[in-house]
């Protein structure tokens, strides 16, 4: 378990992480999301003892990282795939980590096999591609068979087969009861992998929620009503506007209606004599729901990147 208690990090006048208090339990994949500059990497570095908090604490199984006798047996992390000696072979790199933490050397070949690097175990790590370096970093995180694993952008540089592999690995670790804490900007992967989400912006907690709860809260969830006659759809729109129901046009023959069920839209269309070819629920993606939630927390973005919101009328 990872426990953050009032965790704060300041760099001069800039506060990178502000009073963050969280408990990240085992048995599930917890996604750690936020815009660039939100404080995600800084938070992970403080958990790993690489940065000292300005206030508060980051605890691994109730202890600060520096108090752990054999830290790799308790928490394994991939924060920077290239943070290793480029002249060492993959096997030598992992062997050094094992010896430093009292881990049996036989684990080296076990984790190399797990990540698919057995055939290149003797190659210098500095010659590895980004995807291979990611796999080696994951091997290092798994080396001590820890109950907690933490990954920062784990699919970076991986091909589609590698992405599917790491997705399955994380799900499998969580099913074994381990704490899996992963930061990523790939919302499609988080939607497939994560159970719980922690979303921060400008160093502060925005929301702690499940994937489905976040998607369900989006104003972009709607009923799609498609018909052959634009003028009759305008009658439907006019009635919905009277009811102050948010409506947006996607084309001359297509309305998106927020806040009503398919049955209610169908009944209203029948009452007004509006012929429809399709009426169905359209659910927002995690990416859409996330961008809607964090729109006010983006420090480095453009107006064009902000999500569309439901509007009244056209």
FENHUTA-V808659 format. One record per pair of residues at least 6 apart in sequence whose C-alpha atoms are under 8 Angstrom apart, sorted by the first residue. I is the first residue (numbers start at 1). GAP is how many residues later the second one is. If there is no record, write none. Layout:
# FENHUTA-V808659
<<I	GAP> <I	GAP>>
This chain:
# FENHUTA-V808659
<<1	22> <1	23> <1	24> <1	25> <1	59> <1	60> <1	61> <1	147> <1	178> <2	20> <2	21> <2	22> <2	23> <2	56> <2	57> <2	58> <2	59> <2	60> <3	18> <3	19> <3	20> <3	21> <3	55> <3	56> <3	57> <3	58> <3	59> <4	16> <4	17> <4	18> <4	19> <4	52> <4	53> <4	54> <4	55> <5	14> <5	15> <5	16> <5	17> <5	51> <5	52> <5	53> <6	12> <6	13> <6	14> <6	15> <6	49> <6	50> <6	51> <7	10> <7	11> <7	12> <7	13> <7	14> <7	46> <7	47> <7	48> <7	49> <7	50> <7	51> <8	7> <8	8> <8	9> <8	10> <8	11> <8	12> <8	45> <8	46> <8	47> <8	48> <9	6> <9	7> <9	8> <9	9> <9	33> <9	43> <9	44> <9	45> <9	46> <10	6> <10	7> <10	44> <15	188> <16	21> <16	22> <16	23> <16	26> <16	186> <16	187> <17	21> <17	22> <17	25> <17	26> <17	185> <17	186> <17	187> <18	185> <18	186> <19	36> <19	37> <19	185> <20	183> <20	184> <20	185> <24	6> <24	155> <24	157> <25	154> <26	121> <26	122> <26	148> <26	151> <26	152> <26	153> <26	154> <27	146> <27	147> <27	148> <27	149> <27	150> <27	151> <27	152> <27	153> <28	143> <28	146> <28	147> <28	149> <28	150> <28	151> <28	152> <28	166> <28	167> <28	168> <29	141> <29	142> <29	145> <29	150> <29	151> <29	152> <29	153> <29	164> <29	165> <29	166> <29	167> <30	149> <30	150> <30	151> <30	152> <30	164> <30	165> <30	166> <30	167> <30	168> <31	150> <31	151> <31	152> <31	153> <31	159> <31	163> <31	164> <31	165> <31	166> <31	167> <32	8> <32	149> <32	150> <32	151> <32	152> <32	165> <32	166> <32	167> <32	168> <33	7> <33	150> <33	151> <33	152> <33	164> <33	165> <33	166> <33	167> <34	6> <34	151> <34	165> <34	166> <34	167> <34	260> <35	165> <35	166> <35	259> <35	262> <35	263> <35	264> <36	262> <36	263> <36	264> <37	164> <37	165> <37	166> <37	262> <38	162> <38	163> <38	164> <38	165> <38	166> <38	259> <39	161> <39	162> <39	163> <39	164> <40	143> <40	160> <40	163> <41	38> <41	111> <42	9> <44	35> <45	6> <46	6> <46	7> <46	12> <47	11> <47	12> <47	13> <47	17> <47	18> <48	17> <49	15> <49	16> <49	17> <57	7> <58	6> <58	7> <59	6> <60	14> <60	15> <61	13> <65	6> <70	31> <70	32> <71	30> <72	29> <72	69> <72	71> <72	72> <72	73> <72	74> <73	28> <73	30> <73	70> <73	71> <73	72> <73	73> <73	74> <74	70> <74	71> <74	72> <74	73> <74	74> <75	66> <75	69> <75	71> <75	72> <75	73> <75	74> <75	75> <76	64> <76	65> <76	66> <76	67> <76	68> <76	70> <76	72> <76	73> <76	74> <77	60> <77	61> <77	63> <77	64> <77	72> <77	73> <77	74> <78	56> <78	59> <78	60> <78	62> <78	63> <78	72> <78	73> <78	74> <78	76> <79	71> <79	72> <79	73> <79	74> <80	57> <80	72> <81	49> <81	52> <81	53> <81	55> <81	56> <82	51> <84	9> <84	41> <85	8> <85	40> <85	41> <86	38> <86	39> <86	40> <86	41> <87	37> <87	38> <87	39> <88	35> <88	36> <88	37> <88	38> <89	32> <89	33> <89	34> <89	35> <89	36> <90	30> <90	31> <90	32> <90	33> <90	34> <90	35> <90	46> <91	17> <91	18> <91	21> <91	30> <91	31> <94	14> <94	45> <94	46> <94	49> <95	10> <95	13> <97	43> <98	6> <98	7> <98	9> <98	10> <98	45> <98	46> <99	6> <101	43> <103	40> <103	41> <107	36> <107	37> <108	35> <109	9> <111	28> <111	29> <111	31> <111	32> <112	6> <112	9> <112	24> <112	27> <114	25> <115	20> <115	21> <115	23> <115	24> <116	19> <117	15> <117	18> <117	19> <125	8> <130	26> <130	27> <130	28> <131	25> <131	26> <131	27> <131	28> <132	26> <134	20> <134	21> <134	22> <134	23> <134	24> <138	16> <141	8> <141	9> <142	7> <146	32> <147	30> <147	31> <147	32> <148	30> <148	31> <148	32> <148	33> <149	29> <149	30> <149	31> <149	32> <150	30> <150	31> <150	32> <151	29> <151	30> <151	31> <151	32> <152	30> <152	31> <152	32> <153	29> <153	30> <153	31> <153	32> <154	12> <154	28> <154	29> <154	30> <155	7> <155	8> <155	11> <167	22> <167	26> <170	10> <170	23> <171	22> <173	6> <173	7> <174	6> <184	6> <187	99> <187	100> <188	98> <188	99> <191	20> <191	95> <194	17> <195	15> <195	16> <196	12> <196	13> <196	14> <196	15> <197	10> <197	11> <197	12> <197	13> <197	14> <198	7> <198	8> <198	9> <198	10> <198	11> <199	6> <199	7> <199	8> <199	9> <200	6> <200	7> <201	93> <201	96> <201	97> <202	95> <202	96> <202	97> <206	88> <211	75> <214	72> <214	75> <214	76> <215	6> <215	68> <215	69> <215	70> <215	71> <215	74> <216	67> <216	68> <217	72> <218	66> <218	70> <218	71> <218	74> <219	39> <219	90> <219	91> <220	38> <220	63> <220	64> <220	68> <220	69> <220	89> <220	90> <221	37> <221	60> <221	61> <221	62> <221	63> <222	34> <222	35> <222	36> <222	37> <222	38> <222	59> <222	60> <222	61> <223	33> <223	34> <223	35> <223	37> <223	38> <223	39> <223	42> <223	56> <223	57> <223	58> <223	59> <224	30> <224	31> <224	32> <224	33> <224	54> <224	55> <224	56> <224	57> <224	58> <225	29> <225	30> <225	31> <225	32> <225	51> <225	52> <225	53> <225	54> <225	55> <226	27> <226	28> <226	29> <226	50> <226	51> <226	52> <226	53> <227	6> <227	26> <227	27> <227	48> <227	49> <227	50> <227	51> <228	25> <228	47> <228	48> <228	49> <229	24> <229	46> <230	22> <230	23> <232	41> <232	42> <232	43> <233	20> <233	21> <233	22> <233	41> <235	37> <235	39> <236	32> <236	33> <236	36> <236	38> <237	10> <237	18> <237	76> <238	75> <240	6> <240	7> <241	6> <241	71> <241	72> <244	68> <245	12> <245	13> <245	14> <245	67> <246	11> <246	12> <246	13> <246	64> <246	65> <246	66> <246	67> <247	8> <247	9> <247	10> <247	11> <247	63> <247	64> <247	65> <247	66> <247	67> <248	7> <248	8> <248	9> <248	62> <248	63> <248	64> <248	65> <248	66> <249	6> <249	7> <249	65> <250	6> <258	52> <261	20> <262	17> <262	18> <262	19> <265	14> <266	13> <269	6> <269	7> <288	19> <291	15> <291	16> <292	14> <292	15> <295	11> <295	12>>
